[in-house]
Amino acid sequence: MSDFQYVSQAALGCAETLIPQWLPNGVREGKEWAAINPRRSDNTRGSFKVNLKTGAWADFSCGEKGGDCISLYAYIFGVSQIEALKAIANFLCIDLQNTSIHKPNV
């Protein structure tokens, strides 16, 4: 399992806690978190949704979308996928020191 898969699965297990922290102006609608997109001028909740069971997310107004919590974090906070991976791993106390992203390709 890659670092991305491992951290993505761990984040998904905590999605009901993490996603409301990342998107505090949202509300739960069944299995989804409906929020205001912080990356664009958005005044109405509902077009930006995250599936709390799968991590898939989309902004149906502008077409932005992703498949997991790592890509969601990267999108919301405007960072790379690697930076998002490290931030989430740090928050979840996952040690990435001896993992493949820190080793040179051989």
TACOR-V661629 format. One record per residue. N is the residue number from 1. PSI is psi as a letter, one per 40 degrees, with the letter a starting at -180 (NA if undefined). Layout:
n:N psi:PSI
n:N psi:PSI
//
This chain:
n:1 psi:h
n:2 psi:i
n:3 psi:d
n:4 psi:d
n:5 psi:d
n:6 psi:d
n:7 psi:d
n:8 psi:d
n:9 psi:d
n:10 psi:d
n:11 psi:d
n:12 psi:d
n:13 psi:d
n:14 psi:e
n:15 psi:d
n:16 psi:e
n:17 psi:d
n:18 psi:d
n:19 psi:d
n:20 psi:d
n:21 psi:d
n:22 psi:d
n:23 psi:g
n:24 psi:e
n:25 psi:e
n:26 psi:i
n:27 psi:i
n:28 psi:h
n:29 psi:g
n:30 psi:b
n:31 psi:e
n:32 psi:i
n:33 psi:h
n:34 psi:h
n:35 psi:i
n:36 psi:h
n:37 psi:h
n:38 psi:e
n:39 psi:e
n:40 psi:i
n:41 psi:g
n:42 psi:h
n:43 psi:e
n:44 psi:h
n:45 psi:i
n:46 psi:d
n:47 psi:e
n:48 psi:h
n:49 psi:i
n:50 psi:h
n:51 psi:h
n:52 psi:e
n:53 psi:d
n:54 psi:d
n:55 psi:e
n:56 psi:i
n:57 psi:i
n:58 psi:i
n:59 psi:h
n:60 psi:e
n:61 psi:d
n:62 psi:e
n:63 psi:e
n:64 psi:i
n:65 psi:i
n:66 psi:i
n:67 psi:e
n:68 psi:i
n:69 psi:d
n:70 psi:d
n:71 psi:d
n:72 psi:d
n:73 psi:d
n:74 psi:d
n:75 psi:d
n:76 psi:d
n:77 psi:e
n:78 psi:f
n:79 psi:i
n:80 psi:i
n:81 psi:d
n:82 psi:d
n:83 psi:d
n:84 psi:d
n:85 psi:d
n:86 psi:d
n:87 psi:d
n:88 psi:d
n:89 psi:d
n:90 psi:d
n:91 psi:d
n:92 psi:e
n:93 psi:f
n:94 psi:h
n:95 psi:h
n:96 psi:e
n:97 psi:d
n:98 psi:f
n:99 psi:i
n:100 psi:d
n:101 psi:e
n:102 psi:e
n:103 psi:i
n:104 psi:i
n:105 psi:h
n:106 psi:NA
//
